[in-house]
Amino acid sequence: FSIYMGDYTEAIAIGIILLINASLGTFQEFKAEEALKALKKLSAPTATVLRDGFERTVSSRDIVPGDIVIIKAGDKIPSDCRLMDSSNLQINESILTGESVPVEKDHTLILDKNISLPDRKNMVFSSTYVTYGRGKAAVTETGMNTEVGKIAESIQKEKKEFTPLQKKLDRFGKQLGVIILTLCAIVAVVEIIEYKAIGDIIALNELILTAVGLAVSAVPEGLPAIVTITLALGVRRMAKRKSIIRRLSSVETLGSSTIICTDKTGTITRNEMTIREIWIDGKKI
């Protein structure tokens, strides 16, 4: 409309605001994605498999059903497997079951196929950890077909919901739109009656343009940019505290949270014993 009216300065200003708004959000989310990719590369898991009679270390992404995996204490299970051999094998399955106590496994057990996940003592599952012992297992499922993959898939299918701020802005936008249109209609009608412009096409055109100009000027073009900048600043403050935020809207959602229900062990803690102090002969080292 500003271009139509010949006000190129205002049109350029609005364009710059919209460009900054889009660029800030895109750039911040791009940085978060790159940081997450870098973390994934650093933590890319490997596994020891038995191929052609030799033990080989391969990336977990290259494992296929039928591979024989050698597992030992400290290893991360690369896929769902059926145990072929085990010796004092204990697995931390807290990521699947929430149980922090390691589960003892036994390859000799023959269980019903419909038995619940925590009771499958002859199986080991992707993303769980070996805390004790060793074993040998045949890969049965990989990728999204694993138990943890099914969980990830169910999360991805969840319906996307708007954040509280997005809902408020949407409601505000609708209410503002109704108010602006009502006021513009009233202004247009009053001016038409006052200046008797019903039969004058030129005057009527100018009055309508005035009403439309009033509507455009009442729209807060800078509001999206202000919201984006505010959320971006929140992301930067979180980053300084070593928290990576993938989406800007997550900052607002977190800020609106009053109670967070979460599992502790393995989620907000590492489920690992850590040495904080060493004492020898009554003296702190």
PEWOCOR-V573954 format. One record per residue. N is the residue number from 1. RES is the residue in one letter. D_LAST is the distance of its C-alpha to the last C-alpha in Angstrom with 1 decimal. Layout:
N	RES	D_LAST
N	RES	D_LAST
This chain:
1	F	74.3
2	S	73.2
3	I	74.4
4	Y	77.7
5	M	78.2
6	G	77.5
7	D	74.4
8	Y	72.3
9	T	69.7
10	E	68.8
11	A	68.8
12	I	66.4
13	A	64.1
14	I	64.0
15	G	63.4
16	I	60.4
17	I	58.9
18	L	59.3
19	L	57.9
20	I	54.8
21	N	54.2
22	A	54.5
23	S	52.4
24	L	49.4
25	G	49.2
26	T	49.7
27	F	47.3
28	Q	44.4
29	E	44.9
30	F	45.2
31	K	41.8
32	A	40.3
33	E	42.0
34	E	40.8
35	A	37.2
36	L	37.6
37	K	39.2
38	A	36.4
39	L	33.8
40	K	36.1
41	K	36.3
42	L	32.5
43	S	32.3
44	A	35.5
45	P	35.1
46	T	36.3
47	A	37.3
48	T	38.3
49	V	42.0
50	L	44.4
51	R	47.4
52	D	50.0
53	G	48.2
54	F	45.0
55	E	41.7
56	R	41.3
57	T	38.7
58	V	40.7
59	S	40.2
60	S	40.5
61	R	43.5
62	D	45.4
63	I	45.2
64	V	48.6
65	P	49.9
66	G	50.4
67	D	47.3
68	I	45.2
69	V	41.5
70	I	38.8
71	I	35.8
72	K	32.4
73	A	29.1
74	G	27.8
75	D	31.3
76	K	33.1
77	I	36.6
78	P	39.1
79	S	42.2
80	D	43.8
81	C	44.3
82	R	46.0
83	L	43.9
84	M	45.6
85	D	42.9
86	S	39.7
87	S	37.2
88	N	34.9
89	L	34.9
90	Q	33.3
91	I	33.7
92	N	32.1
93	E	35.4
94	S	34.1
95	I	35.6
96	L	39.0
97	T	39.0
98	G	36.2
99	E	35.0
100	S	31.2
101	V	31.4
102	P	31.9
103	V	35.5
104	E	36.5
105	K	39.1
106	D	42.0
107	H	44.4
108	T	47.1
109	L	47.9
110	I	51.2
111	L	51.2
112	D	53.8
113	K	53.6
114	N	53.8
115	I	50.8
116	S	48.2
117	L	45.2
118	P	42.5
119	D	44.5
120	R	45.0
121	K	42.8
122	N	44.4
123	M	43.5
124	V	40.5
125	F	40.6
126	S	39.8
127	S	36.5
128	T	34.9
129	Y	31.8
130	V	31.4
131	T	28.5
132	Y	29.4
133	G	32.0
134	R	34.5
135	G	38.2
136	K	41.2
137	A	43.2
138	A	46.4
139	V	46.4
140	T	48.8
141	E	48.3
142	T	46.7
143	G	46.4
144	M	48.0
145	N	49.4
146	T	46.1
147	E	45.1
148	V	42.6
149	G	45.3
150	K	47.8
151	I	45.5
152	A	45.1
153	E	48.9
154	S	49.6
155	I	47.4
156	Q	49.3
157	K	52.6
158	E	51.7
159	K	54.2
160	K	52.9
161	E	52.9
162	F	53.2
163	T	50.6
164	P	51.6
165	L	52.0
166	Q	54.1
167	K	56.3
168	K	56.7
169	L	57.6
170	D	60.1
171	R	61.7
172	F	61.8
173	G	63.4
174	K	66.1
175	Q	66.9
176	L	67.0
177	G	69.2
178	V	71.7
179	I	71.8
180	I	72.3
181	L	75.0
182	T	76.8
183	L	76.8
184	C	78.0
185	A	80.8
186	I	81.8
187	V	81.8
188	A	83.8
189	V	86.4
190	V	86.7
191	E	87.2
192	I	89.7
193	I	91.7
194	E	91.5
195	Y	92.5
196	K	94.8
197	A	93.3
198	I	94.4
199	G	97.2
200	D	95.5
201	I	93.4
202	I	91.8
203	A	90.9
204	L	89.6
205	N	87.4
206	E	85.9
207	L	85.2
208	I	83.5
209	L	81.3
210	T	80.5
211	A	79.4
212	V	77.3
213	G	75.7
214	L	74.8
215	A	73.1
216	V	71.1
217	S	70.1
218	A	68.8
219	V	66.4
220	P	62.8
221	E	62.1
222	G	58.8
223	L	57.4
224	P	56.0
225	A	54.4
226	I	52.8
227	V	51.4
228	T	50.0
229	I	48.4
230	T	46.8
231	L	45.3
232	A	44.2
233	L	42.3
234	G	40.7
235	V	39.6
236	R	38.1
237	R	36.1
238	M	34.9
239	A	34.0
240	K	31.8
241	R	29.8
242	K	29.7
243	S	32.6
244	I	35.5
245	I	38.9
246	R	41.6
247	R	44.6
248	L	45.2
249	S	46.8
250	S	43.6
251	V	42.2
252	E	45.1
253	T	44.9
254	L	41.2
255	G	42.1
256	S	44.8
257	S	42.6
258	T	42.1
259	I	40.6
260	I	38.7
261	C	38.8
262	T	36.3
263	D	34.4
264	K	30.7
265	T	29.2
266	G	29.4
267	T	31.2
268	I	29.0
269	T	25.9
270	R	25.0
271	N	25.1
272	E	21.9
273	M	18.7
274	T	15.7
275	I	12.0
276	R	10.7
277	E	7.4
278	I	5.5
279	W	5.9
280	I	7.2
281	D	10.0
282	G	9.6
283	K	6.4
284	K	3.8
285	I	0.0
